[in-house]
Structure formats: C-alpha cells, structure tokens
Amino acid sequence: MAALCVILAAACCYDYRDKRIPNCLVLLAAFWGAGWQSWDRGLSGIFLYLGQTVLVMACLYPFFKIGGLGAGDVKLLGVTAGYLPFQKILSFLFCSLLISAVVSMIRMWRKKMFRERMRCLSGYLQEVMASGSWKLYPGAVPTGICLSGPALISLLLYLGGAY
C-alpha cells in the first residue's frame, strides 16, 4: 500500500500541474497491484485484482462519456480500487467523490458561480429526462476537479481506519 500512496502522490503532481495523469503511472500501479495480489493470494489474486479494476472502470465509464470524469481519473480510481478489499470499494469511491464534490462546491462558491452551475445542471437533467438518452454535459470543464488528490486522501483515510 505504501507503493500505491507514492504512485498516487506522483499522479497528483502530474494531475494538478498538467491536468492529466500519465498512463505509465496507471500501468505501474496496475502491475504493482496485480503482483501484490498474486504474492498474497496466488494466481487467483491477479484475476481478483483485474476483476475489481475492470468493474470499477466499467461503472465509472458512463461518467467519462458525459464529460463528468477524465479518462485518467477513471483509470486511476479503477487500479486503486483493485488494491482494496471488495467490500471497501464503494466506501473508497464514495469518499473520493465526496471530497471532490466538497472541493467543487467551495470553488463554485468562491468564484460566485454556484447558482449558474446549478441552473446548468438542472437544465441538463431536464433535457436528459425529456430525451431519455445521455449526452455530453454542456458544463463539463476540462480544468475541473482533479480526482487524484481526493483518491489519495480517501486511500489515506482507509489506511487510517476511517472506513
């Protein structure tokens, strides 16, 4: 887990500086996680790790498709979730996304654009409900919230016994 924390810290540096997470860091985390699970559980550990990783990435993919999450965020959350016990994955994701939501709310409040963003969200939800199909969120901002930091904080909370 210490290696994962180092990899997540490096991902934070890239994410906050360049607004992207290098694939080599995601692959490093994936190889390290699969190797760790293999060492701990044998060959079945690799399949367990890959299954959890793919499941989380598949669940988050729709949020990427509508512009709510970046591809690097989806991959990073997926490979990180593979390290955790299955019953802790939802807590990890919830905590990561809750931290991101709080940061986002604070940023909207500080920039005095909370009402505008809520109107945009309301209009988007009404349009999706009326059409019955998902589409790209019109308010998706490429320089939005970086999820590597909240993922690291969530992992540290897990390691500290918070959930």
Secondary structure, 3 states (H helix, E strand, C coil): CHHHHHHHHHHHHHHHHHCCCCHHHHHHHHHHHHHHHHHHHCHHHHHHHHHHHHHHHHHHHHHHHCCCCCHHHHHHHHHHHCCCCHHHHHHHHHHHHHHHHHHHHHHHHHCCCHHHHHHHHHHHHHHHHHHCCCCCCCCCCCCCCCCHHHHHHHHHHHHCCCC
